[in-house]
Amino acid sequence: MKAILFYSGIAFLTTLTGSFLPFYKEAWAKRHLWRLLAFSSGVLLGIAFLHLLPEAFSLSSHLAGMTLLLTFAFLFAAENVTMVHACEDFLKPPTSAVRPIGALVALTLHAGVDGMAIGVGLQQNIVLGSVISFGVILHKFSDGMTLTSLLRAAGYPKRRELTLCLLLALATPLGALLSFHFSGPLPPKAIAVVLGIASGSFLYVGAADLLPRLHESHDRYCLFFFLLGISAVAIMP
């Protein structure tokens, strides 16, 4: 129980940090965000390829692969419906097609699923849960920043912005606590499904969402931070 409170608490604080940073350190955030995203992308891909996928395929290769593809497709569809991409709207002017409430719903659902992956992972064993938690926590920062930028561009009052950002931040720990409480030890095929969901999410955010935007940054240090993220995961036990 201590582990679930610890990791879900960090996810909550990380989302709030990403949400509040544009209010107080906008210039700093725009200057260093690409490098943070490059590191996060490296970590997410490293966790997916080196930890989650090998474990998932060892349990049920068919179920893991199918779940991964469905998760990837679902996230692609959600982004196309809401027109939201990680932190793009903070770094570039948002288009008129973006609807902040639709973005809030999509980001909150994603955050809740991330929380469920943390809870189920920790219910199985501390190593698996910790690896999933590490990856989830890293991309909560960009979720919070994305929502804040959309709300600000839409002219929302500051108090309402903060309330909606708090709602997003609560989604991950709520999903983690509920799934941890209601899920017991799962059979191997069910664990493969959970790992497939986490893998699909990490691969989509790390490769399909972040990497194409890193090419647009023209920041020569992004490659270093991307490789640093992969190296950090590679040395994990």
Secondary structure in CASP SS format (residue, H / E / C, confidence):
PFRMAT SS
TARGET T0000
AUTHOR 0000-0000-0000
METHOD secondary structure of the structure
MODEL  1
M C 1.00
K H 1.00
A H 1.00
I H 1.00
L H 1.00
F H 1.00
Y H 1.00
S H 1.00
G H 1.00
I H 1.00
A H 1.00
F H 1.00
L H 1.00
T H 1.00
T H 1.00
L H 1.00
T H 1.00
G H 1.00
S H 1.00
F H 1.00
L H 1.00
P H 1.00
F H 1.00
Y H 1.00
K C 1.00
E H 1.00
A H 1.00
W H 1.00
A H 1.00
K H 1.00
R H 1.00
H H 1.00
L H 1.00
W H 1.00
R H 1.00
L H 1.00
L H 1.00
A H 1.00
F H 1.00
S H 1.00
S H 1.00
G H 1.00
V H 1.00
L H 1.00
L H 1.00
G H 1.00
I H 1.00
A H 1.00
F H 1.00
L H 1.00
H H 1.00
L H 1.00
L H 1.00
P H 1.00
E H 1.00
A H 1.00
F H 1.00
S H 1.00
L H 1.00
S H 1.00
S H 1.00
H H 1.00
L H 1.00
A H 1.00
G H 1.00
M H 1.00
T H 1.00
L H 1.00
L H 1.00
L H 1.00
T H 1.00
F H 1.00
A H 1.00
F H 1.00
L H 1.00
F H 1.00
A H 1.00
A H 1.00
E H 1.00
N H 1.00
V H 1.00
T H 1.00
M C 1.00
V C 1.00
H C 1.00
A C 1.00
C C 1.00
E H 1.00
D H 1.00
F H 1.00
L H 1.00
K C 1.00
P C 1.00
P C 1.00
T C 1.00
S C 1.00
A C 1.00
V C 1.00
R C 1.00
P H 1.00
I H 1.00
G H 1.00
A H 1.00
L H 1.00
V H 1.00
A H 1.00
L H 1.00
T H 1.00
L H 1.00
H H 1.00
A H 1.00
G H 1.00
V H 1.00
D H 1.00
G H 1.00
M H 1.00
A H 1.00
I H 1.00
G H 1.00
V H 1.00
G H 1.00
L H 1.00
Q H 1.00
Q H 1.00
N C 1.00
I H 1.00
V H 1.00
L H 1.00
G H 1.00
S H 1.00
V H 1.00
I H 1.00
S H 1.00
F H 1.00
G H 1.00
V H 1.00
I H 1.00
L H 1.00
H H 1.00
K H 1.00
F H 1.00
S H 1.00
D H 1.00
G H 1.00
M H 1.00
T H 1.00
L H 1.00
T H 1.00
S H 1.00
L H 1.00
L H 1.00
R H 1.00
A H 1.00
A C 1.00
G C 1.00
Y C 1.00
P C 1.00
K H 1.00
R H 1.00
R H 1.00
E H 1.00
L H 1.00
T H 1.00
L H 1.00
C H 1.00
L H 1.00
L H 1.00
L H 1.00
A H 1.00
L H 1.00
A H 1.00
T H 1.00
P H 1.00
L H 1.00
G H 1.00
A H 1.00
L H 1.00
L H 1.00
S H 1.00
F H 1.00
H H 1.00
F H 1.00
S C 1.00
G C 1.00
P C 1.00
L C 1.00
P C 1.00
P H 1.00
K H 1.00
A H 1.00
I H 1.00
A H 1.00
V H 1.00
V H 1.00
L H 1.00
G H 1.00
I H 1.00
A H 1.00
S H 1.00
G H 1.00
S H 1.00
F H 1.00
L H 1.00
Y H 1.00
V H 1.00
G H 1.00
A H 1.00
A H 1.00
D H 1.00
L H 1.00
L H 1.00
P H 1.00
R H 1.00
L H 1.00
H H 1.00
E H 1.00
S H 1.00
H C 1.00
D C 1.00
R C 1.00
Y C 1.00
C H 1.00
L H 1.00
F H 1.00
F H 1.00
F H 1.00
L H 1.00
L H 1.00
G H 1.00
I H 1.00
S H 1.00
A H 1.00
V H 1.00
A H 1.00
I C 1.00
M C 1.00
P C 1.00
END
